[in-house]
Amino acid sequence: MGQQSSTPSNSGGSPVPVFESKDAIMKFMNERAVRKFSSADRIAFQAFIGDTTATNDLMNSDAIERVFGVSADPIMVSLLSRILENVTAFPLVNSVKRGKVTYNSLLKARLLLDPRRAVKYTSLKGYDYFGWLFLFLAYKDKPMYANPTEITNIGIKLGPVIANFDGVDLESLKLPGSDLVQFISFLLQLSTCCSSGHDTFGLFSYRKSKNYERRALNIVRSMDPSGSSSGLGKNTIITAAQFKDVVSTVAPHLFQPLVYYLDHVDSRHRDFETKEHRKLEEDSDRYLLSDGFLAQMGTLWSGNLSRDILQKLFVAREAGFSMRSFQAKVCKWMAPSILIVSGRSIVDDDLSVMQEPLYGRFLKEYPKWRDQDQDPDYMTKKKKTLVFAVFVNDPWKVTNKDLFGGAETTIMQLAPVQEIFKATRTGNIYFNTIGGGIGIGSSQPVIKASAKKYQPGDVSLTIDPSLEVGVFRHVGPHGSMSPGQLLSKRGQANKCFEYRFKVQDIEVWGLGGTKELEEQRKQWIWEEAESQRRKNVNINGFGEERALLELAGLVGQHQGGGSV
């Protein structure tokens, strides 16, 4: 009973293993998981689980609580146990007896939850990373498997077993939306202590948080838009297709914090004496850019978003809702930045016009998209919070006639759903200080003495010059910003909808490394010193020059202006 060799793999690498039994497959994959780590990693992991514990020994719920810091939440213990059970059974999730978790599952999870490692571990170039993620999470109270792997007279090939999920039909599985919200909330909290593979951190302790659950809900609502602003329906079930579409398109880094955490789970990476896990930021009202915001952004953003590289430039609630304040604080920043705007959707134009005359003037200037042309799936009958973030790679500047903004410009919607809109060409932003406001994805407004007319793009975000009213429009693919990536994935690039909202706050944060931040600070210090020098010029120092001007009759009481 053992492994045999066969033809080379589809990826052109080592031969595809062929096995005579299911036990041989499990033994091979478990041992291979251990071999994928260095000697130092294996020694550290052994020290972590205990010298007398083998990797194939069973983990009980107490051990799971200790490893993941979820002792106060039995639901999270159950969810993590479900995941580790499936990882333990990988790749024969449909063929072996279920219900046990081994310490080896921690090593296998470090490989399978990271897409690059998973390909190397399975030797399968077409490894369906997102499909297996769904399977690991899926609910399995009842038997749902119809076609488990069978042994033939030529043995079992490992590649097809992994490629077809050991005969599991993913669409027959169920993942309760409420479970997924809580698990994503756990992942978002986890990212606050290990946002990169180089972090060291203390003990993590999970606790329920409305702030993080609200952000997790935005991601899950992207899978099932029927969820209200307060939560999902009790019986909401997320399908494999919904899960894969969203995670692969607008949340590809969702599981990365868990990978980092497992990479650091042994004692070599823990700094117990000097660092403790920072308390979660519940005071999310202070700034839009909170810990929760950074955690959610990290699910779709491939770059570093740590606070070490962020510089507060403009917060409207502190500096005032003014284009002049925005210009003074933002246009001096010579590196990339992130604009964040939040608001409450306006669902009744007539009522809003009565309450806010400014909104009435804006409606006359902004070409309204007809309500009957909008897709009702994307319109809400109840007020919902809207949050957009815009990555601007170029320095901000006043552009009353022209446009700026490179091909990296990206609009990211973070509430009530998560979506990404990327630039299709350069020249996609205006910052108009003569009454045009701010536009991303639009042409310059037409401004005349008697009238003003906005010219919104097919996919665009517009903020009026008072910084009090905003509109996000999505009506097609023919603008300087592309349709939503998730919508395009679903074949809905032409879906028409428009969010009109009352701006609640606007923030701009500068992005840069240590070098950029230091250079910017030096520039600001020099400008401040130069401004102070000009203010403190000693007027008395002009005494001699003034005497000469008086002799010429150009200044003083008897000046005559001279003659030519």
VOSE-40406 format. One line per 8 residues: number of its first residue (from 1); their letters; for each residue x, z, y of C-alpha. Coordinates in pm, 1 decimal, padded with zeros to 6 digits, always signed. Layout:
BEGIN
NUM	A	X/Z/Y | ...
// end
This chain:
BEGIN
1	MGQQSSTP	+00000.0/+00000.0/+00000.0 | +00176.7/-00106.8/+00316.0 | +00255.7/-00360.9/+00577.0 | +00341.3/-00723.8/+00510.0 | +00470.6/-00987.5/+00752.3 | +00297.2/-01311.1/+00837.5 | +00304.7/-01587.7/+01096.6 | +00422.0/-01525.3/+01454.0
9	SNSGGSPV	+00175.8/-01371.8/+01698.0 | -00027.1/-01574.3/+01949.7 | +00192.7/-01440.3/+02227.7 | +00496.4/-01600.7/+02071.5 | +00657.0/-01263.9/+01995.6 | +00707.4/-01068.7/+01674.9 | +00512.0/-01160.1/+01358.6 | +00149.7/-01051.8/+01329.4
17	PVFESKDA	+00136.3/-00749.8/+01094.1 | -00080.6/-00780.7/+00783.6 | -00189.4/-00464.1/+00601.1 | -00318.2/-00382.5/+00254.8 | -00530.5/-00084.0/+00363.4 | -00695.1/+00075.1/+00663.5 | -00481.1/+00384.8/+00618.2 | -00174.3/+00163.5/+00650.9
25	IMKFMNER	-00304.1/+00028.0/+00982.1 | -00364.2/+00376.6/+01122.6 | -00024.9/+00500.9/+01004.3 | +00149.9/+00200.7/+01158.2 | -00025.4/+00228.3/+01497.7 | +00021.0/+00605.5/+01519.5 | +00390.8/+00581.7/+01440.1 | +00428.9/+00287.4/+01674.1
33	AVRKFSSA	+00278.7/+00491.0/+01958.5 | +00549.4/+00753.0/+01911.5 | +00825.3/+00491.0/+01894.5 | +00715.2/+00340.2/+02228.3 | +00850.2/+00648.4/+02407.4 | +01211.9/+00742.1/+02469.9 | +01384.7/+01025.0/+02286.3 | +01367.0/+01239.9/+02599.5
41	DRIAFQAF	+00992.7/+01176.2/+02629.0 | +00935.8/+01263.0/+02263.2 | +01137.4/+01584.8/+02289.2 | +00949.9/+01689.7/+02603.5 | +00613.4/+01611.0/+02444.2 | +00703.0/+01808.9/+02133.0 | +00799.5/+02104.7/+02350.5 | +00467.7/+02074.2/+02530.7
49	IGDTTATN	+00250.1/+02081.4/+02217.7 | +00474.4/+02336.1/+02042.6 | +00760.2/+02310.7/+01796.6 | +00536.2/+02395.9/+01502.6 | +00267.8/+02139.8/+01595.2 | +00278.0/+01784.4/+01458.7 | +00147.3/+01489.0/+01659.0 | -00117.7/+01422.2/+01394.6
57	DLMNSDAI	-00246.6/+01780.2/+01406.3 | -00596.9/+01830.0/+01542.1 | -00664.8/+01927.2/+01904.3 | -00948.4/+02171.1/+01958.9 | -01161.6/+02199.2/+02271.6 | -00944.3/+02480.2/+02409.4 | -00641.8/+02250.8/+02400.4 | -00835.6/+01973.1/+02574.7
65	ERVFGVSA	-00944.8/+02217.4/+02845.3 | -00585.6/+02331.3/+02894.0 | -00438.0/+01981.4/+02913.3 | -00693.8/+01838.6/+03156.8 | -00783.9/+02146.6/+03360.9 | -01157.6/+02126.1/+03288.4 | -01220.2/+02470.3/+03141.8 | -01505.2/+02542.7/+03382.6
73	DPIMVSLL	-01704.0/+02230.9/+03293.8 | -01838.2/+02181.8/+02938.2 | -01974.2/+01835.6/+03026.0 | -01624.9/+01714.2/+03118.8 | -01483.8/+01866.5/+02800.2 | -01742.9/+01669.0/+02604.2 | -01664.0/+01345.4/+02789.9 | -01288.4/+01381.6/+02742.5
81	SRILENVT	-01336.7/+01470.8/+02375.8 | -01539.7/+01152.2/+02330.8 | -01262.7/+00942.0/+02485.6 | -00987.7/+01106.3/+02281.0 | -01190.7/+01068.2/+01960.0 | -01209.7/+00694.7/+02019.5 | -00842.5/+00673.2/+02112.0 | -00751.6/+00869.6/+01798.5
89	AFPLVNSV	-00945.5/+00615.9/+01588.1 | -00791.3/+00312.3/+01762.0 | -00785.7/+00035.3/+01648.0 | -01028.7/+00106.6/+01359.7 | -01301.8/+00259.1/+01575.7 | -01564.0/+00104.3/+01348.2 | -01402.9/+00174.4/+01013.3 | -01262.4/+00526.0/+00998.7
97	KRGKVTYN	-01432.1/+00864.2/+00992.2 | -01497.2/+00981.3/+01345.7 | -01513.5/+01316.5/+01519.3 | -01151.3/+01430.0/+01525.6 | -00894.2/+01440.6/+01805.6 | -00520.9/+01457.9/+01738.4 | -00230.6/+01527.9/+01971.5 | -00116.8/+01174.9/+01898.8
105	SLLKARLL	-00418.2/+01058.2/+02101.6 | -00242.0/+01178.8/+02417.7 | +00045.4/+00940.5/+02346.3 | -00187.2/+00655.4/+02250.9 | -00390.9/+00714.0/+02567.6 | -00077.0/+00678.5/+02781.2 | -00029.6/+00336.0/+02625.6 | -00389.1/+00213.4/+02604.5
113	LDPRRAVK	-00503.3/+00321.9/+02951.8 | -00222.9/+00127.0/+03118.7 | -00282.9/-00251.3/+03095.9 | +00083.7/-00351.3/+03075.6 | +00172.4/-00090.2/+02817.8 | -00138.1/-00175.5/+02615.3 | -00028.8/-00537.9/+02577.5 | +00314.5/-00429.1/+02453.5
121	YTSLKGYD	+00172.6/-00162.7/+02224.2 | -00076.7/-00398.0/+02058.7 | +00146.3/-00710.1/+02073.7 | -00168.3/-00890.9/+02184.6 | -00132.5/-01098.2/+02499.0 | -00509.9/-01138.0/+02527.7 | -00578.9/-00765.5/+02487.1 | -00919.4/-00692.3/+02643.1
129	YFGWLFLF	-00816.6/-00392.0/+02851.1 | -01149.3/-00341.5/+03027.6 | -01351.7/-00395.0/+02711.4 | -01158.5/-00122.7/+02531.1 | -01195.3/+00110.5/+02830.3 | -01571.6/+00075.6/+02801.5 | -01558.5/+00136.1/+02427.3 | -01352.3/+00453.3/+02475.9
137	LAYKDKPM	-01616.8/+00587.1/+02717.5 | -01929.1/+00465.3/+02539.6 | -02191.3/+00696.7/+02395.9 | -02197.5/+00708.6/+02016.1 | -02454.2/+00962.7/+01901.9 | -02601.6/+00717.1/+01652.0 | -02427.5/+00462.2/+01430.4 | -02411.0/+00135.6/+01620.0
145	YANPTEIT	-02160.7/-00063.3/+01421.0 | -02267.2/-00353.7/+01205.1 | -01950.9/-00539.1/+01104.9 | -01655.8/-00310.2/+01029.4 | -01323.9/-00461.7/+00927.2 | -01314.1/-00549.6/+00556.5 | -01012.6/-00584.5/+00331.2 | -00969.8/-00931.5/+00179.9
153	NIGIKLGP	-00737.4/-01057.1/-00089.5 | -00488.5/-01154.1/+00181.9 | -00500.6/-00815.5/+00356.4 | -00595.9/-00723.0/+00711.8 | -00444.8/-00888.7/+01017.7 | -00406.4/-00644.4/+01303.9 | -00452.7/-00896.1/+01587.7 | -00811.9/-00998.2/+01506.2
161	VIANFDGV	-00907.9/-00634.2/+01444.6 | -00807.3/-00543.8/+01800.7 | -00938.0/-00865.9/+01954.4 | -01292.5/-00818.8/+01820.4 | -01305.6/-00439.3/+01866.2 | -01310.5/-00381.8/+01490.5 | -01646.7/-00556.6/+01471.9 | -01813.8/-00351.0/+01745.6
169	DLESLKLP	-02071.7/-00527.9/+01961.2 | -01997.3/-00383.6/+02306.1 | -02340.8/-00473.8/+02438.7 | -02499.3/-00253.4/+02172.5 | -02323.1/+00053.5/+02310.4 | -02458.2/+00276.9/+02583.9 | -02283.8/+00452.4/+02868.8 | -02510.3/+00686.7/+03068.5
177	GSDLVQFI	-02464.6/+00635.8/+03440.1 | -02462.6/+01010.9/+03502.5 | -02171.3/+01053.4/+03259.7 | -01978.4/+00778.1/+03432.4 | -02035.4/+00927.1/+03779.5 | -01895.3/+01259.9/+03664.9 | -01598.3/+01101.5/+03488.1 | -01509.3/+00884.2/+03788.9
185	SFLLQLST	-01538.4/+01193.2/+04010.1 | -01281.9/+01354.4/+03778.3 | -01051.4/+01051.8/+03812.4 | -01081.1/+01053.5/+04192.4 | -00996.7/+01423.2/+04207.7 | -00705.8/+01365.4/+03973.0 | -00561.9/+01106.5/+04211.7 | -00521.0/+01372.2/+04482.5
193	CCSSGHDT	-00247.7/+01539.7/+04278.4 | -00086.1/+01237.5/+04112.2 | -00136.4/+00922.7/+04316.6 | +00186.6/+00765.3/+04190.5 | +00413.1/+00774.5/+03889.4 | +00680.8/+00958.7/+04087.5 | +00472.4/+01262.2/+04185.0 | +00546.2/+01612.2/+04063.9
201	FGLFSYRK	+00254.8/+01848.9/+04065.8 | +00124.4/+02184.3/+03961.5 | -00171.3/+02267.2/+03743.5 | -00479.7/+02054.9/+03800.4 | -00815.7/+02227.8/+03802.1 | -01128.8/+02015.1/+03807.6 | -01444.9/+02137.8/+03975.0 | -01769.5/+01968.0/+04065.6
209	SKNYERRA	-01761.8/+01823.3/+04416.2 | -02047.9/+01651.3/+04596.1 | -01795.3/+01468.3/+04812.1 | -01621.7/+01308.9/+04513.7 | -01943.2/+01253.3/+04319.6 | -02083.4/+01064.6/+04619.2 | -01781.4/+00834.2/+04615.5 | -01803.6/+00791.7/+04239.4
217	LNIVRSMD	-02168.5/+00700.4/+04285.1 | -02068.1/+00414.8/+04518.5 | -01862.2/+00264.9/+04235.9 | -02130.3/+00314.9/+03969.7 | -02398.4/+00182.3/+04205.2 | -02191.4/-00137.8/+04219.7 | -02258.9/-00169.7/+03847.5 | -02629.7/-00091.0/+03880.3
225	PSGSSSGL	-02758.1/-00146.1/+04239.6 | -03090.3/+00021.1/+04156.9 | -02940.6/+00362.5/+04231.5 | -03071.5/+00527.5/+04547.4 | -02865.8/+00694.4/+04818.0 | -02918.2/+01029.4/+04646.1 | -02818.2/+00928.5/+04294.6 | -02893.5/+00729.6/+03981.0
233	GKNTIITA	-03208.8/+00734.1/+03777.3 | -03213.7/+00981.0/+03488.0 | -03216.9/+00701.9/+03231.1 | -02966.6/+00467.5/+03397.9 | -02749.7/+00301.7/+03133.3 | -02439.6/+00103.1/+03225.8 | -02376.8/-00201.2/+03007.8 | -02039.8/-00334.8/+02900.4
241	AQFKDVVS	-02079.4/-00642.4/+03121.6 | -02163.2/-00431.3/+03427.6 | -01870.5/-00198.7/+03365.7 | -01617.0/-00474.0/+03303.5 | -01725.2/-00680.4/+03605.6 | -01690.1/-00391.5/+03849.4 | -01377.3/-00223.7/+03716.5 | -01186.6/-00549.7/+03666.8
249	TVAPHLFQ	-01283.0/-00687.7/+04009.2 | -01320.6/-00409.0/+04264.9 | -01175.9/-00099.5/+04092.3 | -00881.3/-00223.6/+03882.0 | -00674.6/+00091.7/+03943.9 | -00952.0/+00336.6/+03859.2 | -00777.9/+00478.5/+03550.6 | -00425.2/+00480.8/+03692.9
257	PLVYYLDH	-00435.2/+00848.0/+03803.5 | -00512.7/+00948.6/+03443.9 | -00214.0/+00745.3/+03322.8 | +00011.9/+00914.9/+03578.6 | -00126.9/+01254.6/+03482.8 | -00064.9/+01200.9/+03112.8 | +00284.5/+01072.7/+03190.4 | +00352.3/+01404.0/+03364.3
265	VDSRHRDF	+00167.3/+01626.3/+03121.3 | +00481.5/+01769.7/+02964.1 | +00683.7/+02049.3/+03120.7 | +00964.9/+01823.9/+03247.2 | +00744.8/+01697.2/+03532.4 | +00566.8/+02018.7/+03629.3 | +00692.0/+02216.4/+03927.3 | +00507.8/+02538.5/+03855.0
273	ETKEHRKL	+00707.6/+02759.0/+04091.3 | +00699.8/+02562.6/+04415.7 | +00390.7/+02345.4/+04404.9 | +00026.8/+02410.1/+04339.4 | -00250.4/+02157.8/+04323.1 | -00379.8/+02124.2/+04676.1 | -00735.9/+02238.7/+04728.3 | -00976.3/+01950.5/+04750.7
281	EEDSDRYL	-01077.2/+01855.4/+05099.9 | -01443.7/+01939.6/+05129.5 | -01432.9/+01918.1/+05509.4 | -01488.6/+01543.5/+05487.8 | -01653.1/+01531.9/+05830.6 | -01328.0/+01585.9/+06016.8 | -01201.1/+01231.6/+05959.5 | -01334.8/+00929.6/+05776.7
289	LSDGFLAQ	-00991.3/+00902.8/+05618.7 | -01024.6/+01207.7/+05395.1 | -00873.1/+01283.5/+05056.1 | -01187.8/+01145.2/+04896.7 | -01164.2/+00826.2/+05101.9 | -00801.3/+00773.8/+04997.5 | -00893.9/+00838.3/+04634.3 | -01170.4/+00577.1/+04641.2
297	MGTLWSGN	-00951.6/+00328.0/+04830.0 | -00685.1/+00377.1/+04565.3 | -00915.8/+00233.1/+04299.1 | -00902.3/-00110.4/+04463.6 | -00580.5/-00097.2/+04669.4 | -00254.2/-00184.3/+04496.5 | -00024.8/-00043.3/+04767.6 | +00076.4/+00311.1/+04850.7
305	LSRDILQK	-00189.0/+00502.8/+05044.5 | -00028.6/+00846.9/+05063.0 | -00062.3/+01048.9/+05380.0 | +00315.4/+01024.5/+05425.0 | +00282.7/+00664.4/+05543.7 | -00035.2/+00703.0/+05751.3 | -00033.9/+00756.8/+06127.1 | -00351.6/+00845.3/+06314.0
313	LFVAREAG	-00392.4/+00594.9/+06597.7 | -00754.2/+00611.4/+06711.0 | -01054.4/+00829.7/+06628.4 | -01358.9/+00743.2/+06836.1 | -01509.8/+01091.0/+06813.1 | -01192.5/+01230.9/+06969.4 | -01084.9/+00956.4/+07211.1 | -01429.4/+00821.5/+07298.7
321	FSMRSFQA	-01625.1/+00513.9/+07192.3 | -01440.9/+00282.9/+07428.5 | -01259.3/-00049.4/+07392.9 | -01011.9/+00073.1/+07655.9 | -00925.6/+00384.6/+07452.3 | -00899.0/+00171.4/+07139.0 | -00662.9/-00068.8/+07316.4 | -00444.9/+00206.9/+07462.5
329	KVCKWMAP	-00397.5/+00383.7/+07130.0 | -00389.5/+00096.7/+06881.3 | -00231.3/-00206.1/+07046.1 | +00109.0/-00033.7/+07072.2 | +00133.0/-00003.1/+06693.6 | +00357.8/-00280.5/+06565.9 | +00288.4/-00246.7/+06191.9 | -00012.2/-00296.5/+05959.3
337	SILIVSGR	-00318.8/-00079.0/+06005.1 | -00655.6/+00008.1/+05853.6 | -00973.2/+00002.7/+06062.6 | -01251.4/+00223.5/+05923.2 | -01609.0/+00212.8/+06050.5 | -01904.6/+00413.9/+05924.8 | -02268.2/+00393.7/+06024.4 | -02631.0/+00434.4/+05924.9
345	SIVDDDLS	-02820.4/+00119.7/+05836.5 | -03096.9/+00016.4/+06077.0 | -03410.3/-00064.0/+05878.5 | -03668.5/-00080.2/+06158.9 | -03563.1/-00299.9/+06451.5 | -03870.0/-00222.9/+06663.5 | -03824.5/+00152.4/+06633.2 | -03450.0/+00127.4/+06697.4
353	VMQEPLYG	-03505.6/-00085.9/+07009.4 | -03745.0/+00176.3/+07144.9 | -03493.3/+00452.1/+07078.2 | -03180.6/+00258.0/+07177.9 | -03223.1/-00005.2/+07453.2 | -02860.5/-00104.2/+07392.0 | -02958.6/-00223.9/+07044.8 | -03233.2/-00438.3/+07197.0
361	RFLKEYPK	-02979.4/-00617.0/+07417.8 | -02750.5/-00665.3/+07119.4 | -03028.7/-00828.9/+06916.6 | -03081.2/-01084.4/+07192.8 | -02712.0/-01174.4/+07184.9 | -02660.1/-01171.7/+06808.0 | -02830.1/-01453.2/+06609.0 | -03047.5/-01261.4/+06368.0
369	WRDQDQDP	-03063.8/-01369.8/+06006.0 | -03424.5/-01406.4/+05906.5 | -03552.2/-01120.8/+05691.8 | -03733.7/-01360.4/+05460.2 | -03402.4/-01529.1/+05378.8 | -03236.6/-01207.4/+05268.3 | -03206.0/-01102.3/+04907.2 | -03411.9/-00783.6/+04859.7
377	DYMTKKKK	-03157.3/-00647.8/+04608.7 | -02916.6/-00592.8/+04893.7 | -03161.9/-00452.1/+05147.4 | -03255.2/-00087.1/+05143.6 | -03587.8/+00066.5/+05235.2 | -03423.9/+00400.1/+05304.5 | -03140.5/+00483.9/+05538.3 | -02803.3/+00459.9/+05375.1
385	TLVFAVFV	-02454.0/+00532.0/+05493.5 | -02238.3/+00222.6/+05528.9 | -01859.2/+00240.5/+05522.1 | -01623.7/-00052.6/+05574.1 | -01245.1/-00055.2/+05587.2 | -01045.9/-00351.4/+05718.9 | -00678.8/-00404.9/+05637.7 | -00506.1/-00572.9/+05932.2
393	NDPWKVTN	-00150.7/-00682.2/+05857.1 | -00069.4/-00796.9/+06211.9 | -00039.2/-00580.4/+06525.4 | -00362.3/-00552.7/+06722.9 | -00372.2/-00741.5/+07053.3 | -00620.9/-00844.5/+07318.7 | -00756.7/-01189.8/+07233.7 | -01029.2/-01288.9/+07477.5
401	KDLFGGAE	-00994.4/-01656.7/+07387.8 | -00783.1/-01687.1/+07074.7 | -00785.7/-01525.1/+06730.6 | -00524.2/-01333.3/+06536.5 | -00502.0/-01198.0/+06183.0 | -00311.4/-01333.8/+05885.1 | -00409.2/-01435.4/+05535.3 | -00377.8/-01070.8/+05425.2
409	TTIMQLAP	-00681.7/-00957.7/+05628.0 | -00925.7/-00787.3/+05391.2 | -01267.6/-00628.0/+05442.2 | -01342.9/-00354.1/+05190.3 | -01691.5/-00209.4/+05156.5 | -01686.4/+00146.6/+05024.0 | -02052.4/+00250.3/+05063.9 | -02322.7/+00217.6/+04946.0
417	VQEIFKAT	-02142.0/-00008.8/+04696.7 | -01779.9/-00112.7/+04649.3 | -01683.2/-00473.2/+04726.1 | -01386.7/-00676.7/+04855.4 | -01385.7/-00973.0/+05096.0 | -01053.7/-01152.2/+05148.6 | -00938.6/-01394.8/+05417.0 | -00950.6/-01765.3/+05340.4
425	RTGNIYFN	-00734.3/-01864.8/+05637.2 | -00538.8/-01719.3/+05926.1 | -00699.8/-01655.0/+06263.5 | -00983.3/-01427.4/+06152.8 | -00993.6/-01139.1/+06405.0 | -01072.6/-01105.9/+06773.0 | -01038.8/-00805.2/+07003.2 | -01230.8/-00911.9/+07311.3
433	TIGGGIGI	-01214.3/-00678.6/+07612.7 | -01441.0/-00881.9/+07842.9 | -01761.0/-00801.2/+07657.0 | -01706.0/-00948.4/+07310.8 | -01609.4/-00636.6/+07116.6 | -01443.7/-00663.1/+06775.4 | -01501.6/-00933.2/+06516.9 | -01356.3/-00994.6/+06171.2
441	GSSQPVIK	-01440.1/-01329.8/+06017.0 | -01612.3/-01469.6/+06329.1 | -01540.4/-01709.5/+06613.3 | -01505.0/-01577.6/+06967.8 | -01838.6/-01496.0/+07136.0 | -01954.3/-01733.7/+07408.3 | -01950.4/-01521.8/+07724.4 | -02089.1/-01651.7/+08052.8
449	ASAKKYQP	-02192.4/-01482.7/+08374.0 | -02559.1/-01500.2/+08281.2 | -02553.0/-01467.7/+07903.6 | -02353.2/-01381.7/+07591.4 | -02388.8/-01520.2/+07241.0 | -02211.6/-01398.0/+06928.3 | -02096.0/-01653.3/+06671.6 | -02077.5/-01459.6/+06342.9
457	GDVSLTID	-01904.8/-01615.2/+06043.7 | -02064.5/-01657.5/+05703.2 | -01889.8/-01338.5/+05591.4 | -01816.2/-01123.7/+05893.8 | -01808.7/-00776.5/+06044.6 | -01905.9/-00751.2/+06412.2 | -01884.6/-00444.0/+06637.4 | -02029.6/-00460.0/+06988.3
465	PSLEVGVF	-01811.3/-00373.8/+07295.1 | -01967.6/-00028.4/+07327.3 | -01851.5/+00044.9/+06969.4 | -02202.9/+00169.1/+06895.1 | -02366.0/-00116.2/+06699.4 | -02230.5/-00309.6/+06403.4 | -02341.5/-00590.1/+06173.3 | -02202.9/-00703.2/+05840.1
473	RHVGPHGS	-02321.4/-01049.4/+05739.1 | -02287.8/-01228.6/+05403.8 | -02451.3/-01571.9/+05389.8 | -02209.1/-01806.3/+05213.5 | -01855.6/-01925.1/+05140.0 | -01781.3/-02138.3/+05446.3 | -01609.3/-01891.9/+05680.1 | -01267.6/-01741.3/+05740.6
481	MSPGQLLS	-01353.0/-01456.8/+05500.1 | -01449.2/-01520.9/+05139.0 | -01771.4/-01397.4/+04974.8 | -01755.4/-01070.7/+04785.7 | -01531.0/-01082.8/+04480.8 | -01783.0/-00897.9/+04266.8 | -02064.5/-01125.1/+04383.6 | -01849.1/-01429.6/+04308.0
489	KRGQANKC	-01768.8/-01290.2/+03963.0 | -02143.2/-01273.4/+03899.3 | -02204.9/-01625.4/+04032.8 | -02370.7/-01493.3/+04348.4 | -02131.1/-01610.3/+04620.3 | -02425.2/-01760.3/+04813.3 | -02630.1/-01440.3/+04808.6 | -02763.0/-01375.7/+05159.7
497	FEYRFKVQ	-02788.2/-01030.8/+05313.0 | -02710.2/-00854.5/+05636.9 | -02648.0/-00489.4/+05719.7 | -02723.4/-00386.8/+06078.5 | -02611.1/-00033.9/+06153.0 | -02567.8/+00232.8/+06415.5 | -02197.1/+00316.3/+06432.8 | -02124.3/+00682.6/+06363.5
505	DIEVWGLG	-01746.1/+00674.3/+06386.2 | -01450.8/+00437.5/+06404.6 | -01093.3/+00519.0/+06309.8 | -00768.4/+00322.4/+06300.7 | -00472.8/+00443.4/+06095.7 | -00127.3/+00288.5/+06101.8 | +00051.5/+00203.3/+05779.3 | +00426.4/+00215.5/+05746.3
513	GTKELEEQ	+00720.0/+00365.3/+05566.8 | +00959.4/+00624.1/+05706.9 | +01158.6/+00356.5/+05888.8 | +00853.8/+00202.2/+06058.3 | +00715.5/+00540.5/+06160.6 | +01048.8/+00650.4/+06307.9 | +01092.7/+00326.5/+06502.8 | +00737.4/+00352.1/+06635.3
521	RKQWIWEE	+00788.3/+00712.6/+06742.9 | +01110.0/+00619.5/+06925.9 | +00925.6/+00339.5/+07103.8 | +00646.1/+00575.1/+07207.9 | +00896.9/+00835.5/+07333.3 | +01079.0/+00570.6/+07537.4 | +00755.3/+00439.0/+07688.3 | +00643.3/+00790.5/+07779.4
529	AESQRRKN	+00980.1/+00868.4/+07939.5 | +00975.6/+00540.1/+08131.0 | +00624.9/+00607.5/+08255.9 | +00724.8/+00956.0/+08368.2 | +01036.0/+00820.6/+08542.0 | +00827.6/+00579.6/+08745.8 | +00591.2/+00859.0/+08846.1 | +00873.2/+01087.5/+08955.9
537	VNINGFGE	+01059.1/+00845.1/+09182.0 | +01188.2/+01043.6/+09482.7 | +01014.5/+00896.7/+09784.6 | +01273.2/+01061.5/+10009.3 | +01537.4/+00840.4/+09857.4 | +01401.6/+00553.7/+10063.8 | +01510.8/+00714.0/+10395.0 | +01783.5/+00465.5/+10488.0
545	ERALLELA	+01577.6/+00166.2/+10386.7 | +01284.6/+00292.7/+10595.7 | +01504.1/+00332.0/+10904.6 | +01608.7/-00032.1/+10882.7 | +01246.3/-00142.7/+10849.2 | +01148.7/+00061.7/+11155.1 | +01427.8/-00100.8/+11360.9 | +01286.5/-00436.8/+11262.3
553	GLVGQHQG	+00941.7/-00323.7/+11372.2 | +00794.4/-00380.7/+11028.9 | +00686.2/-00020.6/+10964.2 | +00617.5/+00285.1/+11175.0 | +00401.0/+00347.3/+11474.1 | +00534.9/+00061.2/+11689.4 | +00550.9/-00215.6/+11431.1 | +00473.3/-00552.4/+11581.8
561	GGSV	+00527.9/-00761.4/+11281.3 | +00830.2/-00941.6/+11437.3 | +00840.5/-01304.7/+11540.5 | +00975.9/-01621.3/+11400.7
// end
